[in-house]
Amino acid sequence: MKRVLVALLCAASFAAHAERPASGSWNFRVLLDGKPIGTHRFTLKGDGERRSLEGKAAFDVKVLGLTAYRYRHEVEEQWQGDCLVALSSKTDDDGKALAVQAKKDGDALAVKSNDGSEMLEGCVMSFAYWHPAMLKQTRLLNAQTGKYERVKIEPLGDAKLDVQGRPVDAKRWRISGPESPVELWYSADGDWLALESKVSRGKRTLRYVRE
């Protein structure tokens, strides 16, 4: 019990003291079972409390030289402080087209997706892995589907991670709630370093490696 309490206190301290980035970029090589399948890139631009994020992903899974699965995703997000005020995304999930539009409407965020419309009250965050405040949330907006998903976010302790050929001390976290749990690695000052998740019903490993 004591070890659990210490871990939780360290996690709370990490989330509280990690600074909210005003700008930056996160470029990842995406691997499936250790083999490269594409890239996912994020660019954040800031001006005081207002920031904008652009994300772009492109995956191609090939079998015997033929494309067995194709994925494209683009998103633009507008933030005011720690709250999402607008979002626009489009996704091609192996031929299935998805789109999400969200915009602040009074005290709520109006979200439109393939599944319909919804008004989300209060300060809403997406799965903004780059933002340390995300680690304190219990619900997150899925930018691909428009669903406001319940999540459980917990620390997994310290870890060593290879980043661009050098060992780095990292903090490891798990997000449970979505279909496939996601594990994340952060530097001591809250910089997002890596991601890993089980896909294809847990049979395969998807991993993001920082470039």
C-alpha positions in Angstrom: 0.0 0.0 0.0 2.8 2.4 0.9 4.5 1.9 -2.5 1.1 2.6 -4.3 0.6 5.8 -2.3 4.2 6.9 -3.1 3.7 6.2 -6.8 0.4 8.2 -6.9 2.0 11.1 -5.1 4.9 11.1 -7.5 2.5 10.9 -10.5 0.4 13.9 -9.2 3.6 15.9 -8.7 4.8 15.1 -12.2 1.5 16.1 -13.8 1.3 19.3 -11.7 4.9 20.5 -12.4 5.3 19.5 -16.0 4.9 22.7 -18.0 2.3 23.1 -20.7 4.1 23.5 -23.9 3.4 26.7 -25.9 4.9 25.3 -29.1 6.9 22.4 -30.3 6.9 19.4 -32.6 6.6 15.7 -32.1 7.7 13.5 -35.0 7.3 9.7 -34.7 8.2 6.7 -36.8 5.3 4.2 -36.4 6.2 0.5 -36.1 4.0 -2.6 -36.2 5.6 -5.6 -34.6 8.9 -3.8 -35.0 8.5 -3.0 -38.7 8.0 0.6 -40.0 4.6 1.3 -41.5 4.5 5.1 -41.5 4.7 8.3 -39.5 2.7 10.5 -37.2 3.6 14.1 -36.8 2.4 16.9 -34.6 3.1 20.6 -34.7 2.1 23.0 -31.9 2.1 26.8 -32.3 1.4 29.1 -29.4 0.7 32.7 -28.6 0.1 33.1 -24.9 -2.9 31.1 -23.8 -4.0 30.4 -27.4 -2.4 27.6 -29.3 -3.1 25.6 -32.4 -2.1 22.0 -33.1 -1.8 20.2 -36.5 -1.5 16.4 -36.6 -0.9 14.2 -39.6 -0.6 10.4 -39.8 0.0 8.0 -42.7 0.3 4.3 -42.3 0.6 1.5 -44.9 0.7 -2.1 -43.8 2.1 -4.3 -46.6 1.9 -8.1 -47.0 4.1 -9.7 -49.7 4.5 -6.2 -51.2 0.8 -5.5 -51.4 -1.0 -2.9 -49.2 -3.2 -4.9 -46.8 -4.2 -1.8 -44.7 -4.1 1.9 -45.3 -4.7 4.7 -42.8 -4.7 8.5 -43.2 -5.6 11.0 -40.5 -5.4 14.8 -40.3 -6.5 17.0 -37.5 -6.4 20.7 -36.5 -7.1 21.7 -32.9 -7.5 25.1 -31.3 -6.8 25.5 -27.6 -7.5 28.2 -25.0 -5.4 27.4 -21.9 -6.0 23.8 -21.1 -9.4 23.6 -22.9 -10.2 22.6 -26.5 -12.2 25.4 -28.3 -12.3 24.0 -31.8 -11.3 20.8 -33.7 -11.5 19.6 -37.3 -10.5 16.2 -38.4 -10.8 13.8 -41.4 -9.8 10.1 -41.5 -9.5 7.4 -44.1 -9.5 4.2 -42.1 -8.8 1.7 -44.9 -11.6 3.1 -47.0 -13.9 4.1 -44.2 -14.3 7.9 -44.2 -14.7 9.7 -40.8 -15.0 13.4 -40.0 -15.3 15.4 -36.8 -16.1 19.1 -36.3 -16.1 20.7 -32.9 -16.5 24.4 -31.9 -17.0 26.2 -28.6 -20.6 27.3 -28.1 -21.1 29.3 -24.9 -19.9 27.1 -22.0 -20.1 23.9 -24.1 -18.2 22.3 -27.0 -20.5 21.4 -29.9 -19.3 18.2 -31.6 -20.5 16.8 -34.9 -19.3 13.4 -36.2 -20.5 10.5 -38.4 -22.6 9.4 -35.4 -24.4 12.7 -34.9 -24.1 15.8 -32.7 -23.4 16.3 -29.0 -22.9 19.2 -26.6 -20.0 18.7 -24.1 -20.1 20.8 -21.0 -17.1 22.3 -19.3 -13.4 22.1 -20.2 -12.9 19.4 -22.8 -9.5 17.8 -23.7 -8.8 15.5 -26.6 -6.3 12.6 -26.4 -3.6 15.3 -26.3 -0.6 13.1 -25.4 1.7 16.2 -25.8 -0.1 18.0 -22.9 0.7 17.0 -19.3 -2.7 18.1 -18.1 -4.3 15.2 -20.1 -2.9 12.8 -17.5 -5.4 14.2 -14.9 -8.5 13.6 -17.0 -11.3 11.1 -16.7 -12.9 11.7 -20.1 -11.2 12.6 -23.4 -12.5 13.5 -26.9 -11.5 11.1 -29.6 -10.5 13.2 -32.6 -11.1 10.4 -35.1 -14.6 9.3 -34.0 -16.0 12.3 -32.0 -16.7 10.1 -29.0 -16.2 11.5 -25.5 -14.6 8.5 -23.9 -14.3 7.6 -20.3 -10.7 6.8 -19.4 -8.6 5.7 -16.5 -5.1 7.1 -16.5 -2.5 5.7 -14.1 1.3 5.8 -13.6 3.4 2.7 -14.1 6.5 4.1 -12.5 10.0 4.9 -13.8 11.5 3.4 -16.9 14.5 3.6 -19.2 13.8 4.4 -22.8 16.0 4.6 -25.9 15.5 7.9 -27.6 17.4 8.6 -30.8 20.1 6.1 -29.8 20.6 7.2 -26.2 19.1 6.0 -22.9 16.7 8.4 -21.2 15.0 8.3 -17.8 11.3 8.3 -18.4 7.9 8.1 -16.6 5.5 5.5 -17.9 1.7 5.8 -17.9 -1.3 3.7 -19.1 -4.6 5.0 -20.5 -7.4 2.4 -20.1 -10.9 2.8 -21.4 -10.6 2.9 -25.1 -10.8 -0.3 -27.1 -7.0 -0.9 -26.8 -5.1 0.5 -23.7 -2.3 2.8 -24.6 1.0 3.1 -22.8 2.9 6.4 -22.9 6.5 7.5 -21.9 7.4 11.0 -20.8 10.7 12.7 -19.9 11.1 14.1 -16.3 9.9 17.5 -17.5 6.8 16.1 -19.2 8.0 15.8 -22.9 6.1 13.0 -24.7 8.7 10.4 -25.9 6.9 7.3 -27.0 3.6 5.3 -27.3 2.7 1.7 -27.5 -0.6 -0.2 -27.9 -1.9 -3.7 -28.7 -3.9 -3.8 -31.9 -5.7 -6.5 -33.9 -7.4 -7.8 -30.8 -4.1 -7.8 -28.8 -2.2 -9.9 -31.3 0.1 -7.1 -32.7 2.1 -4.3 -31.2 1.9 -0.7 -32.5 4.7 1.6 -31.3 5.6 5.2 -31.8 9.4 6.0 -31.8 10.5 9.6 -31.5 12.6 10.9 -34.4 
